[in-house]
Amino acid sequence: MLRFKILASVVPLAVAAVFARAEFLPGPRPCIEVGGAAMQIASIPWLAQLHVGFTDDPRLATVRVQVTDSAEAADFTVIDDVDDNEAGACESNAVPQLIAISSAPSATDPVIYLSHDGPFDYRVFVQSKTFSARDAAALIVSARGGHRRLEAAML
């Protein structure tokens, strides 16, 4: 009977630890500061205020992002070839706005087509240990308001 009581008290703690672990993963999450506000990739999608999706079909995209080979040609550049994160990077007094990369975006979420050539709305250059090209594209599209090409077509 004592074993059952111990098991009954440990199981809820173990479940809580599994859910808490998703938010407290070690290491920095991609984050940028735009106009005094921080924007960060969310570790838990349902906590995010903004959602973006990605597609391999350029016809389904609302925003096209080109991955460039040159930092000078990019609209958004991420280079972090240092071992330690810069002290105070992406800190602001406000809570960061969280962005989730969704596998099934809603009709109102921006859908990004990421490529190395073709027409584009934004260009990104990424040379980073913590950012992927997808992270950079999600952050720049969210920071700029999302549906750039779609809104222009509606005008």
ZIMO-V337201 format. One record per helix or strand of 3 or more residues. SS is the DSSP state (2 for helix, 1 for strand). FROM is the first residue (numbers start at 0). TO is the last residue. If there is no record, write none. Layout:
((SS:FROM:TO) (SS:FROM:TO))
This chain:
((2:1:22) (1:30:33) (1:36:40) (2:44:46) (1:49:54) (2:57:59) (1:62:66) (1:75:79) (1:96:101) (1:109:114) (1:121:127) (2:132:142) (2:147:153))
